[in-house]
Amino acid sequence: MMKSGRHRSNALSAAFVRSVTKQGKYIDGNGLMLKVDPTGAKRWIQRVTVKGSPDLDTVTGKPKDKRKELAIGPASLISLAEARELALENRKLAWSGVDPRQRKREQQEQLTFEQAARKVHELNKPSWRNAKHADQFIKTLETYAFPRIGKIKIGQVSTADVLAVLQPIWLEKQETARRVRQRIGTIMKWAIANGWRLDNPAEAIAQALPRQTKAQQHRKSMPYADVSQFLETLRASKANEATKLALELVILTASRSGEVRLAEWAEFDLENGIWTRPAERMKSGKEHRVPLSGRAIDVLTRARALGDGSGLVFEGMRYGKPISDMTLLKLVKELGYDVHVHGFRTSFKTWAQEQTNSPRDVSEAALAHVVKDKAEAAYARSDFFEKRRKLMERWASYLLNSEQTVHLLPQEKIA
């Protein structure tokens, strides 16, 4: 039955909604009404007044309020409590001047999370450093996010939804989980910019996630004193010649493996001993010159004799395709060394610290590290090229004849 009272609010009861069969409209409150059709079908409707409609009053010339009748849905599917909740939300929107029917249409037109993610991926792909990064962005979302929240409208994804994605991997796959959270956040920021959301649930869940206490796992490196012996073992092995040369160049130039694997002959000036790596292949996003030692030039000269004309310095098994990162790592493991290819950069850095008094800035430039302090970076214009040339020549000399350290005494300065 309906409750009595001058100002009706929550006038209906769940029992009345279930039992009423007489045709008519039964008022509950907040403009919400139960409409019973002659057939006995029951549905919820609501009357609201949208404040400040774009329509102008013919007398005052000012925006006038406009009454709307909204269809909420059948009573067989929407309970009294749910209808009241929707009615209250509609009334708040109308009071702020928003037409609830227009808002509903906009929500229906919204992209799902997966659609939004793929849109963001396509928009950002041209600005990302390389194809691998772009591929990882969408692959991690396909693996961890889309199965749980991919079909949810982007404006309706909640903090609980994001938690459902992250919690299963937050402690088991810590780095991956952090990247998934960051990528979800990027998509949410795009949705906010498009007016589909007001919040970023990926940022709102910090307190709900447990602290990741696992220590950072650094990639295993080799003591610099052992690198010379490793190179001897490498050269004597029966591995593919191009793979051996690529790995040696990684070590001689203290490069990241991708910088070597994807190198093209057009980047090299062997006559002057300069390798100019393009910005798109650098982690810093800036072009970087590498001074080549005599030994590095020898390695490249031998690699050229193996070339197939594709333009790549180190071709893989298929024409026009470079050798893979796993190929280099596999070779290191097959030679009996439990270290990572990237770890040879650490070997070089430690050698420079302990066996030379080369300034830190020079060895950091040799590793193509970016100056993180923005104020410092604004003044750091030199790439220390000539000083790096001397340092890399000494590194090569050390690797070729490590027992003779007379050139590497700490007191000797690099001009």
Buried (B, 14 or more C-beta within 10 A) or exposed (E): EBEEEEEBEBBBBEEBBEEBEEEEEBBBBBBBBBBBEEEEEBBBBBBBEBBBBEEEEEEEEEBBBBEBEBEBEEBEEBEBEBBBEBBBEBBEBBEEEBBBBEBBEEEEEBBBBBBBBBBBBEEBBEEBBBEEEBEBBBEBBBEBBBEBBBEBBBBBBBBEBBBEBBBEBBBEBBEBBBBBBEBBBBBBBBBBEBEBBEEBBBBBBEEEBEEEEEEEEEEEBBEBBEBBEBBEEBEEEEBBEBBBBBBBBBBBBBBBBBBBBBBBBEBBEBEEBBBEBBEEBBBEEEBBBBBBBEBBBBBBEBBEEEBEEBEBBBBBEEEEEBBBBEBBBBBBEEBEBEBBBBBBBBBBBBBBBEBBEBBEBBBBBBBBBEBEEEEEEEEBEEBBEEBBBBBBBBBBBBBBEBEEEEEBEEEEEBE
